[in-house]
Amino acid sequence: MPSEIVMRHRTPQFGHVFSGDGYSAGYYSYIWSDTLSADAWEAFTEAGGPYDKAVAKRLHDDIFAIGNTMDPADAYRAFRGRDAGIAALMRKRGFPVPADARSGAK
């Protein structure tokens, strides 16, 4: 176990995730949602803070206003200018992220 990872839960406590009852897909969606929200939050922090009007307008116009009228991945790309990556989520959770992953891309 890497020293950066504190053992908070033992492996058997995650048995329900891998039990084959379909929860694994749900769990994946929770993690993907957290990945997108962490990356979107970084769009605001990169622009200077959570109240940046230009980023808020892009978020509204490219994500919220269009609903499901276009592919969600295309909508996210329109908002961020790139695909979401895991770097923002890793930073949010306190893991070290290599300098070449700063953009957040995969």
A tleap script that builds the chain and sets N, CA, C and O, in Angstrom:
source leaprc.protein.ff14SB
mol = sequence {
  NMET PRO SER GLU ILE VAL MET ARG HIE ARG
  THR PRO GLN PHE GLY HIE VAL PHE SER GLY
  ASP GLY TYR SER ALA GLY TYR TYR SER TYR
  ILE TRP SER ASP THR LEU SER ALA ASP ALA
  TRP GLU ALA PHE THR GLU ALA GLY GLY PRO
  TYR ASP LYS ALA VAL ALA LYS ARG LEU HIE
  ASP ASP ILE PHE ALA ILE GLY ASN THR MET
  ASP PRO ALA ASP ALA TYR ARG ALA PHE ARG
  GLY ARG ASP ALA GLY ILE ALA ALA LEU MET
  ARG LYS ARG GLY PHE PRO VAL PRO ALA ASP
  ALA ARG SER GLY ALA CLYS
}
set mol.1.N position { 0.848 -1.171 0.000 }
set mol.1.CA position { 0.000 0.000 0.000 }
set mol.1.C position { 0.898 1.239 0.000 }
set mol.1.O position { 1.754 1.366 0.876 }
set mol.2.N position { 0.727 2.151 -0.953 }
set mol.2.CA position { 1.534 3.374 -0.963 }
set mol.2.C position { 1.323 4.177 0.317 }
set mol.2.O position { 0.230 4.179 0.883 }
set mol.3.N position { 2.363 4.852 0.765 }
set mol.3.CA position { 2.273 5.613 2.009 }
set mol.3.C position { 1.267 6.753 1.918 }
set mol.3.O position { 0.767 7.211 2.945 }
set mol.4.N position { 0.956 7.225 0.698 }
set mol.4.CA position { -0.012 8.309 0.537 }
set mol.4.C position { -1.438 7.862 0.828 }
set mol.4.O position { -2.308 8.692 1.090 }
set mol.5.N position { -1.680 6.563 0.783 }
set mol.5.CA position { -3.030 6.040 0.977 }
set mol.5.C position { -3.169 5.547 2.408 }
set mol.5.O position { -2.520 4.584 2.816 }
set mol.6.N position { -4.015 6.218 3.154 }
set mol.6.CA position { -4.287 5.806 4.522 }
set mol.6.C position { -5.353 4.718 4.470 }
set mol.6.O position { -6.386 4.893 3.824 }
set mol.7.N position { -5.111 3.606 5.139 }
set mol.7.CA position { -6.065 2.499 5.121 }
set mol.7.C position { -7.231 2.837 6.046 }
set mol.7.O position { -7.146 2.644 7.259 }
set mol.8.N position { -8.326 3.345 5.465 }
set mol.8.CA position { -9.506 3.689 6.249 }
set mol.8.C position { -10.524 2.562 6.245 }
set mol.8.O position { -11.299 2.413 7.190 }
set mol.9.N position { -10.522 1.779 5.194 }
set mol.9.CA position { -11.492 0.693 5.067 }
set mol.9.C position { -10.754 -0.568 4.641 }
set mol.9.O position { -9.855 -0.519 3.802 }
set mol.10.N position { -11.127 -1.650 5.203 }
set mol.10.CA position { -10.561 -2.934 4.808 }
set mol.10.C position { -11.258 -3.419 3.537 }
set mol.10.O position { -12.408 -3.063 3.279 }
set mol.11.N position { -10.575 -4.210 2.767 }
set mol.11.CA position { -11.110 -4.714 1.505 }
set mol.11.C position { -12.494 -5.351 1.643 }
set mol.11.O position { -13.347 -5.093 0.794 }
set mol.12.N position { -12.767 -6.172 2.671 }
set mol.12.CA position { -14.104 -6.774 2.765 }
set mol.12.C position { -15.238 -5.750 2.878 }
set mol.12.O position { -16.386 -6.066 2.565 }
set mol.13.N position { -14.931 -4.533 3.320 }
set mol.13.CA position { -15.970 -3.518 3.427 }
set mol.13.C position { -16.406 -2.996 2.062 }
set mol.13.O position { -17.392 -2.265 1.974 }
set mol.14.N position { -15.705 -3.351 1.015 }
set mol.14.CA position { -16.081 -2.959 -0.333 }
set mol.14.C position { -16.610 -4.144 -1.134 }
set mol.14.O position { -16.729 -4.060 -2.356 }
set mol.15.N position { -16.925 -5.235 -0.465 }
set mol.15.CA position { -17.436 -6.418 -1.146 }
set mol.15.C position { -18.699 -6.143 -1.940 }
set mol.15.O position { -18.908 -6.737 -2.998 }
set mol.16.N position { -19.551 -5.242 -1.438 }
set mol.16.CA position { -20.798 -4.938 -2.141 }
set mol.16.C position { -20.552 -4.298 -3.503 }
set mol.16.O position { -21.384 -4.410 -4.403 }
set mol.17.N position { -19.421 -3.633 -3.655 }
set mol.17.CA position { -19.109 -2.994 -4.932 }
set mol.17.C position { -18.855 -4.047 -6.004 }
set mol.17.O position { -19.192 -3.845 -7.171 }
set mol.18.N position { -18.272 -5.152 -5.615 }
set mol.18.CA position { -17.867 -6.174 -6.575 }
set mol.18.C position { -18.707 -7.446 -6.494 }
set mol.18.O position { -18.307 -8.477 -7.034 }
set mol.19.N position { -19.846 -7.396 -5.843 }
set mol.19.CA position { -20.635 -8.604 -5.603 }
set mol.19.C position { -21.415 -9.089 -6.815 }
set mol.19.O position { -21.992 -10.175 -6.772 }
set mol.20.N position { -21.448 -8.326 -7.876 }
set mol.20.CA position { -22.130 -8.767 -9.080 }
set mol.20.C position { -23.596 -8.383 -9.141 }
set mol.20.O position { -24.306 -8.819 -10.048 }
set mol.21.N position { -24.067 -7.576 -8.196 }
set mol.21.CA position { -25.476 -7.194 -8.204 }
set mol.21.C position { -25.736 -5.896 -8.973 }
set mol.21.O position { -26.837 -5.350 -8.908 }
set mol.22.N position { -24.755 -5.413 -9.683 }
set mol.22.CA position { -24.929 -4.199 -10.475 }
set mol.22.C position { -24.495 -2.932 -9.771 }
set mol.22.O position { -24.459 -1.870 -10.392 }
set mol.23.N position { -24.162 -3.014 -8.483 }
set mol.23.CA position { -23.772 -1.811 -7.760 }
set mol.23.C position { -22.462 -1.238 -8.286 }
set mol.23.O position { -22.217 -0.037 -8.169 }
set mol.24.N position { -21.624 -2.086 -8.860 }
set mol.24.CA position { -20.333 -1.596 -9.360 }
set mol.24.C position { -20.538 -0.504 -10.405 }
set mol.24.O position { -19.778 0.464 -10.434 }
set mol.25.N position { -21.542 -0.638 -11.256 }
set mol.25.CA position { -21.820 0.399 -12.253 }
set mol.25.C position { -22.280 1.682 -11.574 }
set mol.25.O position { -21.900 2.776 -11.991 }
set mol.26.N position { -23.088 1.556 -10.540 }
set mol.26.CA position { -23.528 2.729 -9.787 }
set mol.26.C position { -22.368 3.407 -9.085 }
set mol.26.O position { -22.264 4.634 -9.078 }
set mol.27.N position { -21.496 2.602 -8.495 }
set mol.27.CA position { -20.330 3.158 -7.808 }
set mol.27.C position { -19.431 3.896 -8.792 }
set mol.27.O position { -18.915 4.971 -8.488 }
set mol.28.N position { -19.247 3.311 -9.974 }
set mol.28.CA position { -18.457 3.964 -11.014 }
set mol.28.C position { -19.072 5.314 -11.360 }
set mol.28.O position { -18.347 6.292 -11.545 }
set mol.29.N position { -20.393 5.380 -11.450 }
set mol.29.CA position { -21.035 6.649 -11.806 }
set mol.29.C position { -20.825 7.694 -10.717 }
set mol.29.O position { -20.696 8.880 -11.021 }
set mol.30.N position { -20.787 7.269 -9.438 }
set mol.30.CA position { -20.501 8.219 -8.362 }
set mol.30.C position { -19.091 8.789 -8.510 }
set mol.30.O position { -18.875 9.991 -8.361 }
set mol.31.N position { -18.144 7.912 -8.804 }
set mol.31.CA position { -16.757 8.355 -8.955 }
set mol.31.C position { -16.615 9.253 -10.183 }
set mol.31.O position { -15.913 10.263 -10.129 }
set mol.32.N position { -17.269 8.900 -11.282 }
set mol.32.CA position { -17.190 9.725 -12.492 }
set mol.32.C position { -17.815 11.093 -12.245 }
set mol.32.O position { -17.295 12.103 -12.718 }
set mol.33.N position { -18.919 11.138 -11.515 }
set mol.33.CA position { -19.555 12.404 -11.169 }
set mol.33.C position { -18.603 13.270 -10.346 }
set mol.33.O position { -18.497 14.475 -10.578 }
set mol.34.N position { -17.918 12.662 -9.394 }
set mol.34.CA position { -16.947 13.393 -8.578 }
set mol.34.C position { -15.777 13.869 -9.435 }
set mol.34.O position { -15.240 14.953 -9.206 }
set mol.35.N position { -15.383 13.070 -10.414 }
set mol.35.CA position { -14.311 13.455 -11.341 }
set mol.35.C position { -14.705 14.698 -12.129 }
set mol.35.O position { -13.925 15.644 -12.237 }
set mol.36.N position { -15.915 14.694 -12.676 }
set mol.36.CA position { -16.385 15.849 -13.452 }
set mol.36.C position { -16.528 17.091 -12.585 }
set mol.36.O position { -16.148 18.184 -13.006 }
set mol.37.N position { -17.069 16.940 -11.384 }
set mol.37.CA position { -17.253 18.116 -10.536 }
set mol.37.C position { -15.918 18.686 -10.065 }
set mol.37.O position { -15.773 19.905 -9.969 }
set mol.38.N position { -14.942 17.830 -9.772 }
set mol.38.CA position { -13.617 18.322 -9.378 }
set mol.38.C position { -12.951 19.063 -10.530 }
set mol.38.O position { -12.336 20.110 -10.328 }
set mol.39.N position { -13.074 18.522 -11.732 }
set mol.39.CA position { -12.477 19.160 -12.900 }
set mol.39.C position { -13.179 20.479 -13.221 }
set mol.39.O position { -12.526 21.463 -13.568 }
set mol.40.N position { -14.508 20.501 -13.106 }
set mol.40.CA position { -15.257 21.740 -13.348 }
set mol.40.C position { -14.897 22.794 -12.307 }
set mol.40.O position { -14.769 23.973 -12.637 }
set mol.41.N position { -14.732 22.376 -11.053 }
set mol.41.CA position { -14.341 23.313 -9.998 }
set mol.41.C position { -12.994 23.947 -10.332 }
set mol.41.O position { -12.790 25.139 -10.098 }
set mol.42.N position { -12.079 23.154 -10.877 }
set mol.42.CA position { -10.776 23.708 -11.230 }
set mol.42.C position { -10.877 24.747 -12.339 }
set mol.42.O position { -10.018 25.624 -12.433 }
set mol.43.N position { -11.904 24.670 -13.178 }
set mol.43.CA position { -12.104 25.720 -14.183 }
set mol.43.C position { -12.303 27.057 -13.481 }
set mol.43.O position { -11.804 28.085 -13.939 }
set mol.44.N position { -13.030 27.040 -12.372 }
set mol.44.CA position { -13.248 28.266 -11.608 }
set mol.44.C position { -11.978 28.707 -10.890 }
set mol.44.O position { -11.635 29.889 -10.913 }
set mol.45.N position { -11.274 27.769 -10.250 }
set mol.45.CA position { -10.066 28.159 -9.521 }
set mol.45.C position { -8.979 28.657 -10.459 }
set mol.45.O position { -8.218 29.558 -10.105 }
set mol.46.N position { -8.899 28.078 -11.654 }
set mol.46.CA position { -7.921 28.548 -12.640 }
set mol.46.C position { -8.233 29.970 -13.090 }
set mol.46.O position { -7.331 30.714 -13.474 }
set mol.47.N position { -9.501 30.346 -13.043 }
set mol.47.CA position { -9.918 31.681 -13.481 }
set mol.47.C position { -9.901 32.690 -12.338 }
set mol.47.O position { -10.172 33.870 -12.556 }
set mol.48.N position { -9.591 32.248 -11.136 }
set mol.48.CA position { -9.472 33.182 -10.031 }
set mol.48.C position { -10.461 33.002 -8.904 }
set mol.48.O position { -10.356 33.695 -7.893 }
set mol.49.N position { -11.413 32.107 -9.034 }
set mol.49.CA position { -12.322 31.873 -7.920 }
set mol.49.C position { -13.699 31.417 -8.344 }
set mol.49.O position { -14.022 31.389 -9.532 }
set mol.50.N position { -14.510 31.056 -7.355 }
set mol.50.CA position { -15.815 30.464 -7.644 }
set mol.50.C position { -16.850 31.425 -8.212 }
set mol.50.O position { -17.915 30.990 -8.651 }
set mol.51.N position { -16.563 32.701 -8.213 }
set mol.51.CA position { -17.538 33.676 -8.701 }
set mol.51.C position { -17.154 34.274 -10.043 }
set mol.51.O position { -17.649 35.336 -10.420 }
set mol.52.N position { -16.271 33.594 -10.765 }
set mol.52.CA position { -15.863 34.100 -12.071 }
set mol.52.C position { -17.051 34.035 -13.038 }
set mol.52.O position { -17.569 32.957 -13.328 }
set mol.53.N position { -17.469 35.194 -13.526 }
set mol.53.CA position { -18.674 35.272 -14.360 }
set mol.53.C position { -18.496 34.606 -15.717 }
set mol.53.O position { -19.442 34.013 -16.235 }
set mol.54.N position { -17.320 34.689 -16.296 }
set mol.54.CA position { -17.103 34.083 -17.616 }
set mol.54.C position { -17.191 32.559 -17.539 }
set mol.54.O position { -17.795 31.922 -18.402 }
set mol.55.N position { -16.590 31.984 -16.509 }
set mol.55.CA position { -16.647 30.527 -16.347 }
set mol.55.C position { -18.075 30.101 -16.007 }
set mol.55.O position { -18.563 29.092 -16.516 }
set mol.56.N position { -18.738 30.865 -15.151 }
set mol.56.CA position { -20.125 30.546 -14.805 }
set mol.56.C position { -21.017 30.588 -16.041 }
set mol.56.O position { -21.907 29.751 -16.194 }
set mol.57.N position { -20.785 31.550 -16.915 }
set mol.57.CA position { -21.580 31.642 -18.145 }
set mol.57.C position { -21.316 30.438 -19.045 }
set mol.57.O position { -22.250 29.872 -19.615 }
set mol.58.N position { -20.047 30.043 -19.175 }
set mol.58.CA position { -19.730 28.851 -19.973 }
set mol.58.C position { -20.390 27.606 -19.391 }
set mol.58.O position { -20.940 26.786 -20.127 }
set mol.59.N position { -20.334 27.467 -18.061 }
set mol.59.CA position { -20.956 26.317 -17.409 }
set mol.59.C position { -22.460 26.306 -17.690 }
set mol.59.O position { -23.035 25.268 -18.019 }
set mol.60.N position { -23.076 27.460 -17.556 }
set mol.60.CA position { -24.512 27.557 -17.829 }
set mol.60.C position { -24.818 27.245 -19.289 }
set mol.60.O position { -25.668 26.406 -19.589 }
set mol.61.N position { -24.121 27.924 -20.191 }
set mol.61.CA position { -24.422 27.797 -21.621 }
set mol.61.C position { -24.069 26.424 -22.190 }
set mol.61.O position { -24.807 25.881 -23.011 }
set mol.62.N position { -22.940 25.866 -21.753 }
set mol.62.CA position { -22.450 24.618 -22.349 }
set mol.62.C position { -22.943 23.354 -21.654 }
set mol.62.O position { -22.947 22.281 -22.257 }
set mol.63.N position { -23.358 23.467 -20.391 }
set mol.63.CA position { -23.788 22.277 -19.655 }
set mol.63.C position { -25.261 22.374 -19.240 }
set mol.63.O position { -26.087 21.569 -19.669 }
set mol.64.N position { -25.577 23.360 -18.408 }
set mol.64.CA position { -26.914 23.415 -17.819 }
set mol.64.C position { -28.009 23.748 -18.829 }
set mol.64.O position { -29.059 23.105 -18.830 }
set mol.65.N position { -27.784 24.731 -19.679 }
set mol.65.CA position { -28.843 25.193 -20.585 }
set mol.65.C position { -29.185 24.185 -21.674 }
set mol.65.O position { -30.323 24.142 -22.143 }
set mol.66.N position { -28.224 23.385 -22.076 }
set mol.66.CA position { -28.499 22.463 -23.184 }
set mol.66.C position { -29.142 21.161 -22.738 }
set mol.66.O position { -29.678 20.417 -23.559 }
set mol.67.N position { -29.092 20.885 -21.445 }
set mol.67.CA position { -29.693 19.648 -20.952 }
set mol.67.C position { -29.100 18.435 -21.640 }
set mol.67.O position { -27.881 18.296 -21.733 }
set mol.68.N position { -29.960 17.566 -22.116 }
set mol.68.CA position { -29.498 16.349 -22.777 }
set mol.68.C position { -29.735 16.433 -24.285 }
set mol.68.O position { -30.014 15.427 -24.937 }
set mol.69.N position { -29.620 17.650 -24.832 }
set mol.69.CA position { -29.849 17.817 -26.267 }
set mol.69.C position { -28.624 17.484 -27.096 }
set mol.69.O position { -28.701 17.423 -28.323 }
set mol.70.N position { -27.497 17.268 -26.438 }
set mol.70.CA position { -26.290 16.831 -27.136 }
set mol.70.C position { -25.559 15.838 -26.246 }
set mol.70.O position { -25.869 15.707 -25.062 }
set mol.71.N position { -24.604 15.152 -26.814 }
set mol.71.CA position { -23.831 14.179 -26.063 }
set mol.71.C position { -23.166 14.875 -24.873 }
set mol.71.O position { -22.515 15.903 -25.060 }
set mol.72.N position { -23.312 14.343 -23.658 }
set mol.72.CA position { -22.721 14.982 -22.485 }
set mol.72.C position { -21.209 15.176 -22.584 }
set mol.72.O position { -20.687 16.175 -22.090 }
set mol.73.N position { -20.504 14.247 -23.207 }
set mol.73.CA position { -19.049 14.396 -23.355 }
set mol.73.C position { -18.725 15.579 -24.257 }
set mol.73.O position { -17.777 16.319 -23.993 }
set mol.74.N position { -19.506 15.762 -25.321 }
set mol.74.CA position { -19.304 16.917 -26.203 }
set mol.74.C position { -19.616 18.214 -25.472 }
set mol.74.O position { -18.922 19.214 -25.655 }
set mol.75.N position { -20.651 18.203 -24.652 }
set mol.75.CA position { -21.007 19.393 -23.876 }
set mol.75.C position { -19.883 19.744 -22.902 }
set mol.75.O position { -19.531 20.913 -22.748 }
set mol.76.N position { -19.324 18.727 -22.247 }
set mol.76.CA position { -18.237 18.989 -21.303 }
set mol.76.C position { -17.010 19.527 -22.032 }
set mol.76.O position { -16.342 20.439 -21.545 }
set mol.77.N position { -16.720 18.962 -23.195 }
set mol.77.CA position { -15.594 19.466 -23.994 }
set mol.77.C position { -15.810 20.922 -24.387 }
set mol.77.O position { -14.863 21.709 -24.400 }
set mol.78.N position { -17.042 21.283 -24.706 }
set mol.78.CA position { -17.342 22.677 -25.047 }
set mol.78.C position { -17.086 23.584 -23.847 }
set mol.78.O position { -16.592 24.700 -24.006 }
set mol.79.N position { -17.416 23.115 -22.662 }
set mol.79.CA position { -17.200 23.895 -21.441 }
set mol.79.C position { -15.722 24.017 -21.090 }
set mol.79.O position { -15.229 25.118 -20.846 }
set mol.80.N position { -15.018 22.894 -21.063 }
set mol.80.CA position { -13.630 22.886 -20.596 }
set mol.80.C position { -12.598 23.033 -21.697 }
set mol.80.O position { -11.453 23.399 -21.431 }
set mol.81.N position { -12.995 22.751 -22.937 }
set mol.81.CA position { -12.034 22.804 -24.030 }
set mol.81.C position { -11.208 21.538 -24.156 }
set mol.81.O position { -10.255 21.489 -24.933 }
set mol.82.N position { -11.567 20.517 -23.396 }
set mol.82.CA position { -10.852 19.240 -23.389 }
set mol.82.C position { -11.702 18.222 -22.657 }
set mol.82.O position { -12.708 18.559 -22.032 }
set mol.83.N position { -11.282 16.974 -22.745 }
set mol.83.CA position { -11.945 15.923 -21.974 }
set mol.83.C position { -11.603 16.075 -20.498 }
set mol.83.O position { -10.573 16.649 -20.143 }
set mol.84.N position { -12.457 15.566 -19.663 }
set mol.84.CA position { -12.156 15.531 -18.233 }
set mol.84.C position { -11.091 14.474 -17.986 }
set mol.84.O position { -11.051 13.445 -18.660 }
set mol.85.N position { -10.239 14.737 -17.024 }
set mol.85.CA position { -9.226 13.770 -16.621 }
set mol.85.C position { -9.312 13.547 -15.127 }
set mol.85.O position { -10.128 14.169 -14.446 }
set mol.86.N position { -8.483 12.671 -14.621 }
set mol.86.CA position { -8.554 12.333 -13.199 }
set mol.86.C position { -7.679 13.214 -12.310 }
set mol.86.O position { -7.764 13.118 -11.085 }
set mol.87.N position { -6.849 14.061 -12.890 }
set mol.87.CA position { -5.895 14.838 -12.095 }
set mol.87.C position { -6.592 15.714 -11.058 }
set mol.87.O position { -6.136 15.788 -9.917 }
set mol.88.N position { -7.677 16.371 -11.426 }
set mol.88.CA position { -8.379 17.246 -10.476 }
set mol.88.C position { -8.946 16.444 -9.309 }
set mol.88.O position { -8.881 16.883 -8.161 }
set mol.89.N position { -9.498 15.277 -9.598 }
set mol.89.CA position { -10.031 14.427 -8.533 }
set mol.89.C position { -8.912 13.960 -7.617 }
set mol.89.O position { -9.076 13.937 -6.397 }
set mol.90.N position { -7.790 13.592 -8.189 }
set mol.90.CA position { -6.664 13.153 -7.370 }
set mol.90.C position { -6.188 14.285 -6.461 }
set mol.90.O position { -5.904 14.058 -5.285 }
set mol.91.N position { -6.101 15.505 -7.000 }
set mol.91.CA position { -5.712 16.649 -6.166 }
set mol.91.C position { -6.742 16.879 -5.065 }
set mol.91.O position { -6.379 17.121 -3.914 }
set mol.92.N position { -8.023 16.805 -5.415 }
set mol.92.CA position { -9.095 17.015 -4.438 }
set mol.92.C position { -8.986 16.021 -3.289 }
set mol.92.O position { -9.272 16.355 -2.140 }
set mol.93.N position { -8.575 14.811 -3.603 }
set mol.93.CA position { -8.481 13.768 -2.580 }
set mol.93.C position { -7.112 13.708 -1.913 }
set mol.93.O position { -6.857 12.830 -1.089 }
set mol.94.N position { -6.231 14.644 -2.270 }
set mol.94.CA position { -4.955 14.760 -1.585 }
set mol.94.C position { -3.833 13.890 -2.101 }
set mol.94.O position { -2.822 13.721 -1.420 }
set mol.95.N position { -3.989 13.332 -3.290 }
set mol.95.CA position { -2.929 12.509 -3.861 }
set mol.95.C position { -1.944 13.378 -4.636 }
set mol.95.O position { -2.337 14.400 -5.198 }
set mol.96.N position { -0.677 12.991 -4.675 }
set mol.96.CA position { 0.281 13.736 -5.484 }
set mol.96.C position { -0.031 13.536 -6.965 }
set mol.96.O position { -0.354 12.431 -7.402 }
set mol.97.N position { 0.071 14.612 -7.720 }
set mol.97.CA position { -0.201 14.561 -9.158 }
set mol.97.C position { 1.047 15.051 -9.877 }
set mol.97.O position { 1.536 16.140 -9.579 }
set mol.98.N position { 1.574 14.273 -10.816 }
set mol.98.CA position { 2.763 14.703 -11.558 }
set mol.98.C position { 2.524 16.038 -12.262 }
set mol.98.O position { 1.400 16.353 -12.652 }
set mol.99.N position { 3.578 16.805 -12.415 }
set mol.99.CA position { 3.473 18.126 -13.041 }
set mol.99.C position { 2.921 18.047 -14.455 }
set mol.99.O position { 2.238 18.975 -14.890 }
set mol.100.N position { 3.191 16.976 -15.184 }
set mol.100.CA position { 2.696 16.873 -16.555 }
set mol.100.C position { 1.199 16.571 -16.606 }
set mol.100.O position { 0.612 16.559 -17.687 }
set mol.101.N position { 0.575 16.328 -15.455 }
set mol.101.CA position { -0.869 16.073 -15.406 }
set mol.101.C position { -1.630 17.293 -14.909 }
set mol.101.O position { -2.815 17.190 -14.594 }
set mol.102.N position { -0.979 18.433 -14.833 }
set mol.102.CA position { -1.614 19.628 -14.294 }
set mol.102.C position { -2.830 20.068 -15.082 }
set mol.102.O position { -3.751 20.646 -14.506 }
set mol.103.N position { -2.863 19.815 -16.373 }
set mol.103.CA position { -4.001 20.262 -17.178 }
set mol.103.C position { -5.259 19.480 -16.854 }
set mol.103.O position { -6.358 19.907 -17.208 }
set mol.104.N position { -5.121 18.366 -16.201 }
set mol.104.CA position { -6.280 17.566 -15.857 }
set mol.104.C position { -6.595 16.503 -16.872 }
set mol.104.O position { -7.374 15.594 -16.588 }
set mol.105.N position { -6.017 16.588 -18.039 }
set mol.105.CA position { -6.308 15.598 -19.077 }
set mol.105.C position { -5.755 14.246 -18.666 }
set mol.105.O position { -4.885 14.156 -17.799 }
set mol.106.N position { -6.259 13.213 -19.283 }
set mol.106.CA position { -5.856 11.843 -18.951 }
set mol.106.C position { -4.408 11.592 -19.239 }
set mol.106.O position { -3.917 10.486 -19.014 }
savepdb mol mol.pdb
quit
